Amino acid sequence: LGGRIYDQGVSIAIDSGGNVYVTGSTFSDDFPTTGGAYDTSFDGGNTDRFDAFVSKLDGDLTRLLASTYLGREYSDFGLSIAFDASGNVYMAGNTRSADFPATSGSYDTSYNGGYYGDVFISKLNSELTSLLISTFLGGGDTESGYSIALDTSGNVYVSGETKSANFPITSGA
């Protein structure tokens, strides 16, 4: 699974139907995407810029069922993947793109980070055709979201690292 330049799968998960999802990053403008995918255009550009991707294969690994880029102008890295009870796909990662597709009504629609960027958390439908919600998470320096999980109530948990003294924390933490 990949294009002609450089592709890196970082996280893999299997949905309730036995389909295999993988996320990571690609430097390939010909990474395989599928018709109707959320984003079929490589936005990473040149000069060491990557796009995140998420791809869905059947359980036998014989068919690519869905595949999309996720990113914008600078480097974006998909680092973890999980599902909710409805089969929606959650991704966490790192973005250096101030124009990363954060959606209206999400926790934070503004890029906060320094050179190495913010955490992103994105939710796509199971067919990877719609970005349902997407947010930044970070302070004024660098963050990465290395792992994502959901509880039975649908709450989203992300772990990672920050170098920001002003990373958003909750009262009583």
N, C-alpha and C positions, 0 to 999 in steps of 0.2 A: 504494500500500500504506500504509494508515494509518487512524487514527480521526479524530474530529471536532475534536481540540484541537491537539496538536503532536506530531510524530513526526520522528525524525532517523535516517536510515540512515548508518552510519559505515564499515562494512566489508562487502565482498562477496567471495564465493568460489564456485567452480564445482566440484561433485564429479565423480567419474569417470563418472557417468551423465549428465552434462550439466545436472543440476539446479542452480539458482541459490539460494544461501543469502545472506541479508543479516542483519546485526546492527546494533543501535543502541539508542536509548532512545525512550520514548514517555511522554507525559503524558496519553494518551487511555485512558479506561476502556472504550472500545468498540473498541480496536485489534483487528483480526481474528485470532482464535485458532481452532484447529481441534479437532474432537472428539477426545478422548483425549490432547490435548496435556498436557505435564508440568504447566503452570500456566495456567489459563484466567482467573484472577482478577487484576485490576489491584490491586496492593498499594501503589502510590505515594502514595495519599491526595491531599490537597490541599496548598496552600502550597508550590508549586515543588518537588514530589517526582516523580521519574521512575522507571519500571521499565525494565530492559533487556528486549530482545526478540530472538528469532531466528526467521526465517521462511524457508521453503523453497518455491520456485516451480519449475514445469517450465521446461525450457530455452527454450521459446517465450514464456515469461512470460504464459501464458494461464490457468494454474490455480495456485491456492494449495494446495500439497500438505500443508504442515504449518506451524504457527505457534504460538509459546508466549511468554508473559511469563517473565522470570527476575528475581526481586527480592523485596524485603520492604518494611519500614516506611518507610525513607527512600530517598533517590535511589540508583539503580543504573544504570550506563551500560555497555552492550556496546560495546567498542572494536575488537575484532579477532576473526577467526574462521579456523579451520583444520580439517583432517580428518586422521584416522589411516588406516592401510592398510585397516582394516575399515569405513571410512565413518562412524565416530563423529565428532561435531562438538565441537570445542574452542573455547571462548570465553575471552577475557581482557577485563578491564575494570576499572572502579572501582566500589566500593560504599561507601555511607555507612550501610548497614544492619547494625547489630550482630547482627540475627537473619537475615542472609543465609543461604541454605540450604547451609552447609558440611556435608559428610557425614562420618560416623564413619569413622575410618581414614585420612582425608586428612592432608596435611602439617600444616595448622593449622586447627582448628575454632573458634578464638576470634578475634573482632574485635580488632584492635590499634590502629587509627588514630585520628587526631585528627578534626577537624571534616570534612575532605574525604576521609577514609576510607582503605581498603585496596585493594590489587589483589584481584580475584577471578579464579580460574581454574576453569572448569567444563567437564565432559564430559557430553554428552547423546548418546543413540542417534540414528541418522540420521533417524528418524521424529519426533524431538522429543517422544517420549512418556515418556522416563525420564531422570532426572538420575542418571548413573552414578557420578560423583564430583565433588566441588566443594570448593575450599579457599580460605582467605584467604592473603595474602602481604603482610607489612608490618611496620613498626615502630610506634613511638608517635606518629608524626605522619602526614603525608599521602603516599599513593602512588597511582599510576595505571599500569595495564598497557596500553600502546598497541599492542603487536604480539605475536602468538603464532605459533610455528612448531613443527613436529615433525620429528625426524630419522628415518632409516630404521630405527632401533632402537626408536622409540616414545618417546624422550625429549622432554620438552616444554620449550621455550625461550620466555621472556617478556621483553620489554624495555619500559622505561617510565621513570618518574621517581620519586624519593623525596626527602622532606625530613626523613627520620628518621635520626638519628645511630645508632640501634640497629636499622637494617634488617638482617635476617638475611643474613649472608655466610658463605661456606664457607672453610675453612682453605686457605691457599695462593692465595686469590683475588688 
